[in-house]
Structures are given as C-alpha cells and as structure tokens.
C-alpha cells in the first residue's frame, strides 16, 4: 500500500510539474495604442505613478472593445487591473477573450457602480460572465463559487 501511495504522489507531482512547465506568462506590450484594434472606442495610453502602462477607452454610447493585435490565448489565467466609475449603468469594465470577431466572444465585465450600493439587489450583481452572441452566462455577487465556470 505504501508503494502504491508513493507512486500516486510521484505521478501527481510529475503531472503538476509538467503542467506548470507548459504554462508561460504572456505580458503584452501595452505601451503603444497601435497595438490595439478598437471598436467604437478611442484609446489613450498613459503611465501611472508606478510606471505601469494604463490603457484608457473613452466613454461613448453602445458597446465598445479594444482587441490586442497578434495575441494568441487558448487556456490559462488572465490577470488585469481595471478602474471604473461609480456612475449608474455607465461604467461596465472588463475583458473579452476567445473572440472570433467583434460580436462573437467570451467576456467578463464588472459593474463598479454596484460595489458600494446600499441597494441589496444591485449589490448582488457585481459582475457578469457571458458569451456573445447567445448571451448565455451568469450574474455574480457575494456568494461566488470558487470554481465558477462559463455557463
């Protein structure tokens, strides 16, 4: 039994090691607005106090997106910082991925105007995960499962 347990542990360590070896961190160059393909938005790029590039999309009616040119992503973890405004129904910020065109993609977007709302109904919807064009997805608030997946 001990040999079998050791074999299982060794197998798990090997698999985890290979999995982490296969993954690599991609840090796209965000310093040049020409790196983006904007749709219904204008882009400006500045640096914050920590010398990090900040990509700003202007606010105009209707949906907007900015694709990062020549970036391939299949599977992994996406990390990004986002800043919105506390303006009701006017500051939806997020990230789109697996896009085949400007109307077909997966996305996660946040509703910063609900983060500190005194209204419990609004506070229950902090972000959405969805797929376009079918709009299948879910709204998420305080009780978010640790293993939440796309619906």
QUIVEN-V327271 format. One record per residue. N is the residue number from 1. RES is the residue in three letters. PHI is phi in whole degrees, 0 to 359 (999 if undefined). Layout:
BEGIN
[[N	RES	PHI] [N	RES	PHI]]
END
This chain:
BEGIN
[[1	UNK	999] [2	UNK	294] [3	UNK	298] [4	UNK	295] [5	UNK	298] [6	UNK	297] [7	UNK	295] [8	UNK	295] [9	UNK	297] [10	UNK	298] [11	UNK	299] [12	UNK	297] [13	UNK	297] [14	UNK	298] [15	UNK	296] [16	UNK	296] [17	UNK	296] [18	UNK	293] [19	UNK	297] [20	UNK	288] [21	UNK	293] [22	UNK	287] [23	UNK	276] [24	UNK	225] [25	UNK	276] [26	UNK	250] [27	UNK	240] [28	UNK	294] [29	UNK	287] [30	UNK	254] [31	UNK	272] [32	UNK	232] [33	UNK	297] [34	UNK	291] [35	UNK	284] [36	UNK	252] [37	UNK	245] [38	UNK	281] [39	UNK	234] [40	UNK	58] [41	UNK	211] [42	UNK	251] [43	UNK	247] [44	UNK	229] [45	UNK	236] [46	UNK	228] [47	UNK	238] [48	UNK	274] [49	UNK	298] [50	UNK	268] [51	UNK	64] [52	UNK	271] [53	UNK	291] [54	UNK	239] [55	UNK	261] [56	UNK	244] [57	UNK	253] [58	UNK	289] [59	UNK	256] [60	UNK	221] [61	UNK	299] [62	UNK	78] [63	UNK	297] [64	UNK	217] [65	UNK	206] [66	UNK	224] [67	UNK	281] [68	UNK	272] [69	UNK	295] [70	UNK	56] [71	UNK	244] [72	UNK	257] [73	UNK	217] [74	UNK	247] [75	UNK	207] [76	UNK	154] [77	UNK	248] [78	UNK	252] [79	UNK	241] [80	UNK	201] [81	UNK	258] [82	UNK	222] [83	UNK	225] [84	UNK	239] [85	UNK	246] [86	UNK	271] [87	UNK	240] [88	UNK	311] [89	UNK	59] [90	UNK	230] [91	UNK	222] [92	UNK	260] [93	UNK	237] [94	UNK	182] [95	UNK	219] [96	UNK	246] [97	UNK	206] [98	UNK	55] [99	UNK	281] [100	UNK	259] [101	UNK	196] [102	UNK	284] [103	UNK	236] [104	UNK	230] [105	UNK	192] [106	UNK	262] [107	UNK	206] [108	UNK	233] [109	UNK	224] [110	UNK	253] [111	UNK	241] [112	UNK	299] [113	UNK	289] [114	UNK	262] [115	UNK	302] [116	UNK	244] [117	UNK	292] [118	UNK	285] [119	UNK	280] [120	UNK	299] [121	UNK	295] [122	UNK	288] [123	UNK	294] [124	UNK	286] [125	UNK	240] [126	UNK	267] [127	UNK	206] [128	UNK	233] [129	UNK	238] [130	UNK	205] [131	UNK	235] [132	UNK	257] [133	UNK	269] [134	UNK	284] [135	UNK	59] [136	UNK	285] [137	UNK	165] [138	UNK	210] [139	UNK	260] [140	UNK	227] [141	UNK	230] [142	UNK	290] [143	UNK	267] [144	UNK	269] [145	UNK	295] [146	UNK	296] [147	UNK	251] [148	UNK	300] [149	UNK	236] [150	UNK	298] [151	UNK	273]]
END
